[in-house]
Amino acid sequence: MSSVDEAVLTEDGVRLWATRVGEGSPVVFCHGGPGLWDFLGDMAELLADRAAVHRWDQRGCGRSQRCGPYSVARSVADLDAVRRHFGLERMVLLGHSYGSQLALQYTLDHPERVSGLVYVSGTGMDSRDTWRSTYQQNLRANLGKHLERWETLGSGERTAAEEREWCVLQWSADYSDRERALEEAEAAATPWFGVNFECNATVNADVKRVSGTPELRAACERLDVPVLIVHGAEDIRPDWALDSLEQALPRVSRTLLTGAGHLPWVEQPNGFRSVVGDFLADL
């Protein structure tokens, strides 16, 4: 299916890239990062016969205008600008990695506009301190023979080519199939738009301030929206980090896809399509 690039204008005048493919009930994707761009086109193709899939690059990232300010609240407002641009009264949100946190926050702020939430490869609502050391250990183990090069690139100034190489090596740790990991990471990095590290640092600090707070837990406990949690069994971000989020949400189901890492739709496309498609059909 073909898609057409569109320009979404936020209320403060920033231009965001967006596109749509498929027919049916609207689903809006929120890509990971922060500071990256939407590379979920293959996921969109998986679901395009079941939904109208809307994708966008967050402020300052990818094909969107490269300017701030950056914050989770700002991203929530930008996501609402995408909703208005496409004329959506209600939508399903699907967030991947950091995007799952953004999608959750939007849903907490505007539950009347969200008919369902698909929370893919997220890390839950607790402080990063609870799972970060496990993630770092798993990352270094998966890098294997590439660990030394990754550390060298990460320790100093990098050219644009070295920046991409460093990211590809790090992303390669996110795949369960170690023989295909570098190839898959290269594909995810093509085309390459460059990482917005200012956005990454600012938004991560924003997330850190909220994570693990009683207020976030209470908001999740009040949420009357169906949520599907999907996680790869071999994701280097531990599955147990999601336990407290699952326990807090009143209307939640959870699926662990074996043979998949951080991008489960890439390594287990049939399983991913089945579980997400069934969730969409039940809404």
N, C-alpha and C positions, 0 to 999 in steps of 0.2 A: 504494500500500500504506500502511496505517496503522501507526503506532508508538505505544508507550506510554511516557511518562516514568517513569523509575525513580530511586530514591535509593540510591547506593552509599555505604556507610560504611567509611572507612579505619580502620586499626588504631589511629590516634591520634584517632579520633572526628570527623573532618571529613566532611561530606556532599558527595558529588559527583553532579552530574546526569548521567544516562546514558539512552540509548534504543536500541532494536533494531528492525530492519525486515528482511524477506526471509527466505528459507529456504536451507539448504545449509550448506556448510562455513563456520565462523565467521571473520569478518574484523573486526578492531578498528581504528578510525580514530584517529589522533593529529593534532589540529588544530595550526595554526601559531601564531605569536606571537613569543616567549612573552608572555602577558598578554592574549591574545584569547580567543575562544570558538569552538566548533564551528559553522562555517557551511557544512558539507559535506553538507547534506541532499540537494542536487541530485546530488552524486556518489553518495550512497547509493542514490538511486532508479535511477541508471544501472546499478548492480551488484546490485540487490536480487533479481533473478531468477536470479542466479548464486551468491549467497552470503547468509549471515545477517550483516548489517552492524550492528556495534555502534559507537555514537558516544558521546562523553563530553566534558564541559567540564573542563579541568584545574583543579586547586586554585586557588581565589581568582578564578576567571574565569567570566564568563557566568552561567549558572544554578547553578553550584556555590557552595558556601559561601565567602565572601570572607575567607579568613584563611590565613596561612602555617603553617609555614615554607615557603620556596620554594627549590628546588634541583633539579638534574637527577635526583639520587638519590632525592629525595622524589617526583618525578613518576614515576620508574620504579616505586617502591613503590605509588603510587596506581594506575598502570596495572595492576599485578598485583592490586590490590583489585578493579578492574573485571573482570579475568579470573575471579577467584574468585566474584564476585557472580553472574556468568552461568554458572558451572559449566563453564568451558572448560578442558580438559586441555591442548590445543594450539590455536593460532590463527595466522592470517595477520595481520601488522601492516601497515597502510598509513599512512604519515606524510606530511603536506604541509608544506613549508617548514621552520620550526623543528621541527615534529612529525616530520619525517623523521629528524632527529638524535635525538629522544627515542626513536623506534621502533628506530633502530639501536642506541642504548645499551641498551635493554631486551633486544634480541636478543643483543648481546654478553654481557650479564649472565646471560641465561636462554635459551640456544639450544635447550634441550630442550623449551621451551614454545612455540616459534615454528616453524611449518612453512614460512613464507615471508615475505619482507619486500618491500613495494612502497615505493620511496623517490621521492617525487614533489616536484619543484621544490626540492630541497635544494641545499646549497652545499658538500658534500664534507667532508673531514676535516682540511683544511689550515687554517692561521691565517686569520682574517678579513682580515688585512692583505694577503693575496695577491689578493683580489678586491673588496674594499670600495670602492676608489677608482673602479673600473670601474662598479660598481653605482651609485655616487653620480652619476657623469657621465651614465649612462643614465637615471637617475631624473629629473634636471634637464632632460634633453633631452625626455623624454616629457611632462613637465608643461607645457612650452611656454608658452602664454599664461596658465596658472594658476600659474606659478612664483612670481611676485611675491606673490600672495595666500597661497600655501603658506608662503613664507618669513616673511611678516608674522605669520601665525597661529602659526608655530613659534618666534617670537622672544620671546614673553612669556606672561603669564597668559591663560588661555582660559576662557570660559564652557563649559557642557556642550554647548551648540549649536555653539560654535566648535570644540570638541574633535572632535565628529563631522565637521564640515566639513573640518577639517585632515586627518583620517584618510581621508575619502572622496577628497580631492584626491590624497593620497599613493598610495592604493590604485589610483586610476585609471591611474597609470603602469604598473601590472602587466598591462595588457591590450594585446594585439597590435592589435586593431581600435580605432584611436584615435577613430573617430566614435562608437562605442558605449561607450567606456571609462568615462565618468562615470556613465552609466546602469547599467553592470555593477557599478561600485563602490558605487553607492547600494543596489543589490540586496543586495550582500554585507554592507552595514551595516544591513540591516533584517531582523529587529529589532535594535536597538542596545542593547548591554549595558554599554558603557564599557570602556576599556582599563585594565588593572591595571598601572600603570607601575612600581610597586614590584616586582611579579613579573617584569616585563620586564627591569629593570635587574639584579636579583639573578641570574636564570637566565642571562641573556646573559653576565654575568661568569663564571659557572660554566662555560658552554660555552667561553668564551675560554681558560680555564685548561687545558682538555683538548685543544683543537684544535691540530693540528700536532705533537703529542707522539709520540715513538717508541713509547710504550706503546699509543696508540690505533691506530697503523698495525699494530703486531704483533698486536693483538687482532683487527683486521679480516682480517689474513692468515690467522688461525686459524679464522675463522668458517665452519662447515660447514652453512650455511643458504642456500637459493636466494634471490637478490636481483634484483629488477627495478628499474632506475633509469629514471624517466620525467621528461622535461624539455621545456618549451616552447622552441622555437627562438628566439622573440622575448622570452623572459624577460630582464628587465634585470639579473638575476643571471647572470653568464656561465657558459655550459655548460662551458667548460674547467676551471672550478673543481672539477668532478667527476672529472677524469681520474685523479688519484692514488687516489681511492676505488675507482674501477672497477678500476684496476690492482692494488689490494691484495686485493680480494675474490676468493676462489677460484671461487665459483659465482654469476656475475653476467651479466645481459643488460642492454642499455641502448637506449632508444628516444627519439629526438628528434622531437617533433611540430611540424611546420611550421604556421604560422598560429596559433600559440598563445603566450601569455605565461606568467605565473606561475600561472594557474589553467587548465591545459590541458583539464580536463574541461568547462569552461564554453565555451571557444572551439572545441574540437575534440572534442565529446562522442562521436562515433562512433569516431574513432581511439582515444580514451582507453579507451572501453568494450571495444574489440576487443583492444588490447594487454594490458590488465589482465585481461580475461576469459580470454584465452588462457593467461596466466601462472597464474591460479587453477586453470584446468582441468587443467594439467599437473602440479600438485602432488600 
